Amino acid sequence: MSGPNERPSVVVLDYGFGNVRSAVRALERVGADVELTDDRARAQEADGLVVPGVGAFAACMAGLRAVRGDEVVGRRLAGGRPVLGICVGMQILFEAGDEHGVVTEGMGEWPGTVRRLDAPVVPHMGWANVEAAEGSRLFSGVERERFYFVHSYAAHEFPLEADIPEDSPFARSTIRPLVTWATHGDRFVAAVENGPLAATQFHPEKSGDAGAHLLENWVATLR
């Protein structure tokens, strides 16, 4: 963990699926010392790890496993070290993704299956308001702002909002996840804060001042 006067170190995981350069620049602008790499040791050691993602769920999972990024994420979370997933980098944290009837196993950090949006126009592309979770640190100061989405799939429910059975493999802590929602046709998960693990379905690096503020909030948790 960086000292109070040091720039926190952040690795943006480079596994071939993400708008990584814009994410790197956005994080640098809000005070992080950022490295783009697929090196597992560097990703493990950094104060924060960002997992971006664009495209298909199955392809992203294959790319992540090719660099053993799923192992890095698991080890970081086991040690309470922060991870931030963005767009498909959030979707692959769920148990599975269903694309055109083909189900692909995800990382299984959260229960649930990512499915196609049920909306008149897909993909969902553009700015949208969110229903920020009460007490959210990520959305502190930007609870009523709009964020930029580009996606055709999403998680439509989040079972861990309810009480978590003590014997559940998802019982990471006694603290309940904070879930932020948005609507495009139907309601879907827009962001989650779950101990050291956080994720956004939208692209904070493309969301102007609001996205920069959100990333600044996340980087502040690394100090």
Sine and cosine of phi, psi and omega as CSV:
sin_phi,cos_phi,sin_psi,cos_psi,sin_omega,cos_omega
0.00,0.00,0.73,-0.68,-0.02,-1.00
-0.95,0.31,0.44,-0.90,0.07,-1.00
-0.95,0.31,0.15,-0.99,-0.09,-1.00
-0.89,0.45,-0.41,0.91,-0.03,-1.00
-0.97,-0.26,0.11,0.99,0.00,-1.00
-0.98,-0.21,0.45,-0.89,0.09,-1.00
-0.98,0.21,0.82,-0.58,0.02,-1.00
-0.88,0.48,0.58,-0.82,0.03,-1.00
-1.00,0.03,0.74,-0.67,0.01,-1.00
-0.76,-0.65,0.76,-0.65,0.15,-0.99
-0.98,-0.22,0.80,-0.60,0.21,-0.98
-1.00,-0.07,0.89,-0.45,-0.11,-0.99
-0.95,0.33,0.85,-0.53,-0.02,-1.00
-0.99,-0.16,0.99,-0.13,0.02,-1.00
-0.83,-0.56,0.30,0.95,0.13,-0.99
1.00,-0.03,0.08,1.00,-0.06,-1.00
-0.68,-0.73,1.00,0.08,0.04,-1.00
0.23,-0.97,0.41,-0.91,0.08,-1.00
-1.00,0.10,0.94,0.34,-0.26,-0.97
-0.94,0.34,-0.58,0.81,-0.07,-1.00
-0.91,0.42,-0.66,0.76,0.01,-1.00
-0.93,0.37,-0.58,0.82,0.05,-1.00
-0.91,0.40,-0.68,0.73,0.03,-1.00
-0.86,0.51,-0.76,0.66,-0.02,-1.00
-0.88,0.47,-0.67,0.74,-0.02,-1.00
-0.89,0.45,-0.67,0.74,0.00,-1.00
-0.94,0.35,-0.59,0.81,0.06,-1.00
-0.90,0.44,-0.63,0.78,-0.02,-1.00
-0.91,0.42,-0.44,0.90,-0.03,-1.00
-0.98,-0.18,0.27,0.96,0.20,-0.98
0.96,-0.27,0.23,0.97,0.02,-1.00
-0.99,-0.16,0.47,-0.88,0.16,-0.99
-1.00,-0.09,0.96,-0.29,-0.26,-0.96
-0.94,-0.33,0.67,-0.74,0.08,-1.00
-0.79,-0.62,0.75,-0.66,0.08,-1.00
-0.99,-0.15,0.90,-0.43,-0.08,-1.00
-0.34,-0.94,0.36,-0.93,0.16,-0.99
-0.95,-0.30,0.20,0.98,-0.01,-1.00
-0.95,0.31,0.86,-0.51,-0.11,-0.99
-0.92,0.39,-0.61,0.79,-0.01,-1.00
-0.91,0.42,-0.68,0.73,0.01,-1.00
-0.91,0.42,-0.64,0.77,0.00,-1.00
-0.91,0.40,-0.54,0.84,0.00,-1.00
-0.96,0.28,-0.59,0.81,-0.14,-0.99
-0.99,0.11,-0.41,0.91,-0.10,-0.99
-0.88,0.47,0.43,-0.90,0.06,-1.00
-0.88,0.47,-0.63,0.77,0.00,-1.00
-0.69,-0.73,0.53,-0.85,0.05,-1.00
-0.85,-0.53,0.76,-0.65,0.07,-1.00
-0.93,-0.36,0.79,-0.62,0.05,-1.00
-0.93,-0.36,0.98,-0.20,0.03,-1.00
-0.99,0.13,0.02,-1.00,0.06,-1.00
-0.01,-1.00,0.73,-0.69,0.13,-0.99
-0.67,-0.74,0.39,-0.92,0.06,-1.00
1.00,-0.09,-0.56,-0.83,-0.12,-0.99
-1.00,0.04,0.58,-0.82,0.03,-1.00
-0.83,0.55,-0.77,0.64,-0.07,-1.00
-0.88,0.47,-0.67,0.74,-0.01,-1.00
-0.92,0.39,-0.65,0.76,0.03,-1.00
-0.89,0.45,-0.68,0.74,0.02,-1.00
-0.89,0.45,-0.65,0.76,0.02,-1.00
-0.89,0.45,-0.68,0.73,0.02,-1.00
-0.91,0.42,-0.64,0.77,0.00,-1.00
-0.90,0.43,-0.70,0.71,-0.01,-1.00
-0.92,0.39,-0.50,0.86,-0.01,-1.00
-0.88,0.47,-0.52,0.85,0.04,-1.00
-0.98,-0.22,0.16,0.99,-0.01,-1.00
0.85,0.53,0.55,0.83,0.02,-1.00
-0.92,0.38,-0.50,0.87,0.04,-1.00
-0.89,0.45,-0.59,0.81,0.05,-1.00
-0.92,0.40,-0.66,0.75,0.00,-1.00
-0.88,0.47,-0.72,0.69,0.01,-1.00
-0.87,0.50,-0.73,0.68,0.00,-1.00
-0.87,0.50,-0.67,0.74,-0.02,-1.00
-0.93,0.36,-0.64,0.77,0.03,-1.00
-0.88,0.47,-0.73,0.69,-0.05,-1.00
-0.92,0.40,-0.59,0.80,0.04,-1.00
-0.88,0.48,-0.49,0.87,0.02,-1.00
-0.99,-0.11,0.13,0.99,0.03,-1.00
0.95,0.31,0.45,0.89,-0.05,-1.00
-0.99,-0.15,0.74,-0.68,-0.19,-0.98
-0.89,0.46,0.64,-0.77,0.08,-1.00
-0.71,-0.70,0.68,-0.73,0.06,-1.00
-0.82,-0.57,0.87,-0.49,0.08,-1.00
-0.99,-0.14,0.60,-0.80,-0.03,-1.00
-0.80,-0.61,0.78,-0.63,0.05,-1.00
0.85,0.53,-0.89,-0.46,0.03,-1.00
-0.91,0.41,-0.38,0.93,0.13,-0.99
-0.90,0.43,-0.33,0.94,0.16,-0.99
-1.00,0.07,-0.70,0.72,-0.08,-1.00
-0.86,0.52,-0.63,0.77,-0.07,-1.00
-0.95,0.30,-0.08,1.00,0.09,-1.00
-0.97,0.23,-0.29,0.96,0.01,-1.00
-0.99,0.17,0.09,-1.00,-0.06,-1.00
-0.91,0.42,-0.59,0.81,-0.10,-1.00
-0.35,-0.94,0.30,-0.95,0.13,-0.99
-0.80,-0.60,0.71,-0.71,-0.02,-1.00
-0.92,-0.38,0.96,-0.27,0.00,-1.00
-0.89,-0.45,0.91,-0.41,0.02,-1.00
0.81,0.58,0.61,0.80,0.03,-1.00
0.99,0.13,-0.03,1.00,0.05,-1.00
-0.98,-0.17,0.87,-0.49,-0.05,-1.00
-0.99,-0.13,0.80,-0.61,0.01,-1.00
-0.90,-0.44,0.72,-0.69,0.02,-1.00
-0.93,0.37,0.74,-0.68,0.09,-1.00
-0.99,-0.12,-0.30,-0.95,-0.03,-1.00
-0.98,0.20,-0.32,0.95,0.09,-1.00
0.96,0.30,0.40,0.92,0.07,-1.00
-0.95,0.31,-0.49,0.87,0.05,-1.00
-0.78,-0.63,0.54,-0.84,0.08,-1.00
-0.95,0.30,0.42,-0.91,0.07,-1.00
0.87,-0.49,0.32,-0.95,-0.01,-1.00
-0.87,-0.50,0.73,-0.69,0.06,-1.00
-0.99,0.15,0.80,-0.60,-0.06,-1.00
-0.76,-0.65,0.23,-0.97,0.00,-1.00
-0.90,0.44,0.61,-0.79,0.07,-1.00
-0.90,0.43,0.65,-0.76,0.09,-1.00
-0.99,-0.15,1.00,0.01,-0.10,-0.99
-0.53,-0.85,0.42,-0.91,0.01,-1.00
-0.88,0.48,-0.55,0.84,-0.01,-1.00
-0.82,-0.57,0.86,-0.51,0.06,-1.00
-0.71,-0.70,0.75,-0.66,0.22,0.97
-0.97,0.23,0.34,-0.94,0.17,-0.99
-0.99,0.17,0.93,-0.36,-0.09,-1.00
-0.72,-0.69,0.91,-0.41,0.03,-1.00
0.64,-0.77,-0.20,-0.98,-0.10,-0.99
-1.00,0.03,0.62,-0.78,0.01,-1.00
-0.48,-0.88,0.52,-0.85,0.11,-0.99
-0.97,0.22,0.36,-0.93,0.05,-1.00
-0.82,-0.57,0.36,-0.93,0.13,-0.99
-0.98,-0.17,1.00,0.03,-0.11,-0.99
-0.91,0.40,0.64,-0.77,0.02,-1.00
-0.91,0.41,0.64,-0.77,0.05,-1.00
-0.90,0.44,0.75,-0.66,0.00,-1.00
1.00,0.09,0.15,0.99,-0.03,-1.00
-0.90,0.43,0.72,-0.69,0.15,-0.99
-0.99,0.11,-0.61,0.79,0.00,-1.00
-0.85,0.53,-0.69,0.72,-0.11,-0.99
-1.00,-0.09,0.16,0.99,0.01,-1.00
-0.86,0.51,0.88,-0.48,-0.02,-1.00
1.00,-0.04,-0.19,0.98,0.00,-1.00
-0.73,-0.69,0.50,0.87,-0.06,-1.00
-0.88,0.47,-0.48,0.88,-0.08,-1.00
-0.95,-0.33,0.26,0.97,-0.01,-1.00
-1.00,-0.01,0.23,-0.97,0.05,-1.00
-0.98,-0.19,0.47,-0.88,-0.01,-1.00
-0.76,-0.65,0.33,-0.94,-0.14,-0.99
-0.99,-0.16,0.85,-0.52,-0.02,-1.00
-0.94,-0.35,0.60,-0.80,0.20,-0.98
-0.59,-0.81,0.99,-0.12,-0.04,-1.00
-0.26,-0.96,0.40,-0.92,0.08,-1.00
-0.91,-0.41,-0.21,0.98,-0.07,-1.00
-0.79,-0.62,0.39,-0.92,0.01,-1.00
-0.25,-0.97,0.23,-0.97,0.17,-0.99
-1.00,0.08,0.79,-0.61,-0.08,-1.00
-0.99,-0.12,-0.11,0.99,0.05,-1.00
-0.48,-0.88,0.31,-0.95,0.02,-1.00
-0.63,-0.78,1.00,-0.01,-0.12,-0.99
-0.85,0.53,-0.43,0.90,-0.08,-1.00
-0.97,0.24,-0.03,1.00,0.15,-0.99
-0.91,0.42,-0.49,0.87,0.05,-1.00
-0.99,0.15,0.03,-1.00,0.02,-1.00
-0.88,0.48,0.65,-0.76,-0.01,-1.00
-0.99,-0.15,0.85,-0.52,0.05,-1.00
-0.86,0.52,0.59,-0.80,-0.07,-1.00
-0.87,0.50,-0.50,0.87,-0.03,-1.00
-1.00,-0.02,0.14,0.99,-0.01,-1.00
-0.96,0.29,0.67,-0.75,0.07,-1.00
-0.92,0.39,-0.19,0.98,-0.01,-1.00
-0.99,-0.12,0.10,1.00,-0.02,-1.00
-0.99,0.17,0.96,0.28,-0.05,-1.00
-0.92,0.40,-0.59,0.81,0.01,-1.00
-0.33,-0.94,0.07,-1.00,0.03,-1.00
-0.98,0.18,-0.14,0.99,0.00,-1.00
-0.99,0.12,0.81,-0.58,-0.01,-1.00
-0.96,0.27,0.62,-0.78,0.05,-1.00
-0.87,0.50,0.55,-0.84,0.13,-0.99
-0.99,-0.13,0.85,-0.53,-0.10,-1.00
-0.90,-0.44,0.80,-0.60,0.06,-1.00
-0.96,-0.27,0.67,-0.75,-0.11,-0.99
-0.88,-0.47,0.37,-0.93,0.15,-0.99
-0.61,-0.79,0.19,-0.98,-0.04,-1.00
-0.75,-0.66,0.78,-0.62,0.19,-0.98
-0.57,-0.82,0.99,-0.13,-0.16,-0.99
0.98,0.18,-0.93,0.36,0.12,-0.99
-0.81,-0.58,0.12,-0.99,-0.06,-1.00
-0.99,0.15,0.65,-0.76,-0.01,-1.00
-0.58,-0.81,0.28,-0.96,-0.01,-1.00
-0.97,0.26,0.85,-0.53,0.00,-1.00
-0.99,-0.16,-0.43,0.90,0.02,-1.00
-0.24,-0.97,0.42,-0.91,0.04,-1.00
-0.65,-0.76,0.65,-0.76,0.15,-0.99
-0.84,-0.54,0.90,-0.45,-0.14,-0.99
-0.65,-0.76,0.99,0.14,-0.07,-1.00
0.89,0.46,-0.79,-0.62,-0.01,-1.00
-0.96,0.27,-0.16,0.99,-0.07,-1.00
-0.97,-0.22,0.82,-0.57,0.07,-1.00
-0.72,-0.69,0.39,-0.92,-0.02,-1.00
-0.33,-0.94,0.45,-0.89,0.07,-1.00
-0.75,-0.67,0.67,-0.74,0.09,-1.00
-0.97,0.25,-0.54,0.84,0.04,-1.00
-0.99,0.16,0.11,-0.99,0.01,-1.00
-0.98,-0.21,0.98,-0.18,0.03,-1.00
-0.89,0.46,-0.52,0.85,-0.03,-1.00
-0.94,0.33,-0.21,0.98,0.05,-1.00
-0.93,-0.36,0.13,0.99,-0.15,-0.99
-0.97,-0.25,0.48,0.88,0.13,-0.99
0.86,0.51,-0.58,-0.82,-0.06,-1.00
-0.89,0.45,-0.60,0.80,-0.01,-1.00
-0.90,0.44,-0.70,0.71,0.02,-1.00
-0.91,0.42,-0.62,0.78,0.03,-1.00
-0.89,0.45,-0.65,0.76,0.02,-1.00
-0.90,0.44,-0.67,0.74,0.02,-1.00
-0.89,0.46,-0.71,0.71,0.03,-1.00
-0.90,0.44,-0.60,0.80,0.06,-1.00
-0.89,0.46,-0.64,0.76,0.07,-1.00
-0.87,0.49,-0.66,0.75,0.00,-1.00
-0.93,0.38,-0.72,0.70,0.00,-1.00
-0.87,0.50,-0.57,0.82,0.00,-1.00
-0.89,0.46,-0.45,0.89,0.01,-1.00
-0.96,0.26,-0.21,0.98,-0.05,-1.00
-1.00,0.07,-0.24,0.97,-0.09,-1.00
-0.98,0.18,0.00,0.00,0.00,0.00
